[in-house]
Amino acid sequence: IGFQRSTAFQIEFLRSANTGQIDQFGRSQLINCTLISLCFDTNHLLIDGHDDVFAKVGDRIGTVHISDYDRVDEKHWLPLSGRGVIDWPAFCRNLKKCGYKGVFMFESRGDGVDADDVVRVYKQMKQMK
């Protein structure tokens, strides 16, 4: 298959992803290909923590899908809603520390959430240090 030089691929670890999969990515030849990055979905880590992802492959994060959950199942709750378990200040610090400058995509179910809620949460998260 022929691809233009600007083509990029992103790998998203699906539900129940753990750092075993992330370790495997880190050891594979894919890590040497600069056209391949990770889609970090905050709802998909049900075994290991988010800090593990940042420590092992933080420099390879190409996009993020942002939502909160209960570490049991994907919930796709809007961050800072008071229902989830993710330490958002730590997440935002790690994201900044690894130099991420990509899309900040909320992946929320809705559940009474409107555009004003999303804008408010984005502004709060942007200010986190």
Sine and cosine of phi, psi and omega as CSV:
sin_phi,cos_phi,sin_psi,cos_psi,sin_omega,cos_omega
0.00,0.00,0.73,-0.69,0.04,-1.00
-0.99,-0.14,0.73,-0.69,0.02,-1.00
-0.80,-0.60,0.53,-0.85,0.12,-0.99
-0.94,0.35,0.40,-0.92,-0.04,-1.00
-0.87,0.49,-0.46,0.89,-0.06,-1.00
-1.00,0.10,-0.07,1.00,0.00,-1.00
-0.92,0.39,0.71,-0.71,0.04,-1.00
-0.77,-0.63,0.48,-0.88,0.03,-1.00
-0.86,-0.50,0.58,-0.82,0.09,-1.00
-0.81,-0.59,0.67,-0.74,0.01,-1.00
-0.96,-0.29,0.79,-0.62,0.05,-1.00
-0.92,-0.40,0.86,-0.51,0.09,-1.00
-0.97,0.26,0.76,-0.66,-0.10,-1.00
-1.00,0.03,-0.02,-1.00,-0.07,-1.00
-0.69,0.72,0.62,-0.79,-0.03,-1.00
0.95,0.31,0.24,0.97,0.04,-1.00
-0.87,0.50,0.57,-0.83,0.04,-1.00
-0.65,-0.76,0.09,-1.00,-0.07,-1.00
-0.94,0.34,-0.21,0.98,0.13,-0.99
-0.87,0.48,-0.68,0.73,0.07,-1.00
-0.92,0.39,-0.63,0.78,0.00,-1.00
-0.92,0.39,-0.66,0.76,0.08,-1.00
-0.87,0.50,-0.66,0.75,0.00,-1.00
-0.89,0.46,-0.67,0.74,0.07,-1.00
-0.87,0.50,-0.70,0.72,-0.02,-1.00
-0.89,0.46,-0.52,0.85,-0.01,-1.00
-1.00,0.02,-0.23,0.97,-0.07,-1.00
-0.98,0.20,0.20,-0.98,0.05,-1.00
-0.95,0.32,-0.27,0.96,0.02,-1.00
-0.88,0.47,-0.52,0.85,-0.05,-1.00
-0.89,0.45,-0.41,0.91,0.01,-1.00
-0.99,0.11,-0.17,0.98,0.00,-1.00
-1.00,-0.02,0.92,-0.40,-0.06,-1.00
-0.94,0.34,-0.19,0.98,0.03,-1.00
-1.00,0.10,-0.10,0.99,-0.03,-1.00
-0.93,-0.36,0.77,-0.63,0.05,-1.00
-0.70,-0.72,0.01,-1.00,-0.03,-1.00
-0.96,-0.28,0.58,-0.82,0.22,-0.98
-0.99,-0.12,0.93,-0.37,-0.05,-1.00
-1.00,-0.06,0.98,-0.21,0.04,-1.00
-1.00,-0.10,0.91,-0.43,-0.11,-0.99
-0.92,0.40,-0.27,0.96,0.02,-1.00
-1.00,0.04,-0.13,0.99,-0.14,-0.99
-1.00,-0.09,-0.10,0.99,0.02,-1.00
-1.00,-0.09,0.98,-0.19,-0.02,-1.00
-0.97,-0.23,-0.12,0.99,-0.04,-1.00
-0.92,-0.39,-0.88,0.48,-0.03,-1.00
-0.99,-0.14,0.17,-0.98,-0.06,-1.00
-1.00,0.02,0.24,-0.97,0.02,-1.00
-0.91,0.41,-0.53,0.85,0.02,-1.00
-0.85,0.53,-0.57,0.82,0.02,-1.00
-0.88,0.47,-0.66,0.75,-0.01,-1.00
-0.90,0.44,-0.74,0.67,0.00,-1.00
-0.87,0.49,-0.67,0.75,-0.04,-1.00
-0.92,0.39,-0.61,0.80,-0.13,-0.99
-1.00,-0.02,-0.62,0.78,-0.08,-1.00
-0.64,-0.77,0.41,0.91,-0.05,-1.00
-0.83,0.56,-0.57,0.82,-0.01,-1.00
-0.97,0.26,-0.10,0.99,-0.01,-1.00
-0.95,-0.30,0.13,0.99,0.01,-1.00
-0.96,0.29,0.85,-0.52,-0.03,-1.00
-0.98,-0.21,-0.42,0.91,0.06,-1.00
-0.36,-0.93,0.32,-0.95,0.03,-1.00
-0.77,-0.64,0.59,-0.81,0.15,-0.99
-0.92,-0.39,0.93,-0.37,-0.18,-0.98
-0.98,-0.21,0.85,-0.52,0.16,-0.99
-0.21,-0.98,0.27,-0.96,-0.04,-1.00
-0.96,-0.28,0.25,-0.97,-0.05,-1.00
-0.39,-0.92,-0.06,-1.00,-0.04,-1.00
-0.95,-0.31,0.19,0.98,-0.05,-1.00
0.90,0.43,0.21,0.98,0.07,-1.00
-0.93,-0.37,-0.67,0.75,-0.05,-1.00
-0.48,-0.88,0.34,-0.94,0.08,-1.00
-0.92,0.39,0.78,-0.63,0.01,-1.00
-0.89,-0.46,-0.50,0.87,-0.03,-1.00
0.83,0.56,0.69,0.72,0.09,-1.00
-0.99,0.17,0.56,-0.83,0.09,-1.00
-0.89,0.46,0.73,-0.69,0.04,-1.00
-0.82,0.57,0.43,-0.90,0.07,-1.00
0.91,0.42,0.36,0.93,0.01,-1.00
-1.00,0.09,-0.17,0.99,-0.03,-1.00
1.00,0.04,0.00,1.00,-0.04,-1.00
-0.98,-0.21,-0.35,0.94,-0.13,-0.99
-0.98,-0.18,-0.04,-1.00,-0.10,-1.00
-0.90,-0.44,-0.09,1.00,-0.06,-1.00
-0.95,0.31,0.71,-0.71,0.08,-1.00
-0.99,0.14,1.00,-0.02,-0.13,-0.99
-0.92,0.40,-0.62,0.78,0.08,-1.00
-0.86,0.51,-0.68,0.73,0.03,-1.00
-0.91,0.41,-0.65,0.76,0.02,-1.00
-0.86,0.51,-0.75,0.66,-0.03,-1.00
-0.90,0.43,-0.63,0.78,0.07,-1.00
-0.87,0.50,-0.73,0.68,-0.01,-1.00
-0.90,0.43,-0.63,0.78,0.01,-1.00
-0.89,0.45,-0.68,0.73,0.04,-1.00
-0.92,0.40,-0.67,0.74,-0.04,-1.00
-0.88,0.48,-0.57,0.82,0.00,-1.00
-0.99,0.11,0.03,1.00,0.11,-0.99
0.99,0.14,0.31,0.95,-0.04,-1.00
-0.89,0.45,0.75,-0.66,0.02,-1.00
-0.73,-0.68,0.31,0.95,-0.08,-1.00
-1.00,0.03,-0.29,-0.96,-0.02,-1.00
-0.92,0.39,0.63,-0.78,0.05,-1.00
-0.92,-0.38,1.00,0.02,-0.14,-0.99
-0.99,-0.17,0.86,-0.50,0.13,-0.99
-0.98,0.20,0.73,-0.69,0.04,-1.00
-0.86,-0.50,0.99,0.17,-0.14,-0.99
-0.92,-0.40,0.58,-0.81,0.02,-1.00
-0.92,0.38,-0.47,0.88,-0.10,-0.99
0.91,-0.41,-0.99,0.16,0.06,-1.00
0.63,0.77,0.78,0.62,0.01,-1.00
0.99,0.11,0.08,1.00,0.00,-1.00
-0.99,0.10,0.73,-0.69,0.07,-1.00
-0.87,-0.48,0.02,-1.00,-0.07,-1.00
-0.87,0.50,-0.59,0.80,0.02,-1.00
-0.89,0.46,-0.62,0.79,0.05,-1.00
-0.89,0.46,-0.70,0.71,-0.02,-1.00
-0.89,0.45,-0.71,0.71,0.02,-1.00
-0.88,0.47,-0.70,0.72,0.00,-1.00
-0.87,0.50,-0.73,0.68,-0.01,-1.00
-0.91,0.41,-0.66,0.75,0.03,-1.00
-0.86,0.52,-0.71,0.70,0.00,-1.00
-0.89,0.46,-0.66,0.76,0.04,-1.00
-0.89,0.45,-0.71,0.70,-0.04,-1.00
-0.93,0.37,-0.57,0.82,0.02,-1.00
-0.89,0.45,-0.50,0.87,-0.03,-1.00
-1.00,0.09,-0.18,0.98,-0.05,-1.00
-0.92,0.39,0.65,-0.76,-0.01,-1.00
-0.84,-0.54,0.00,0.00,0.00,0.00
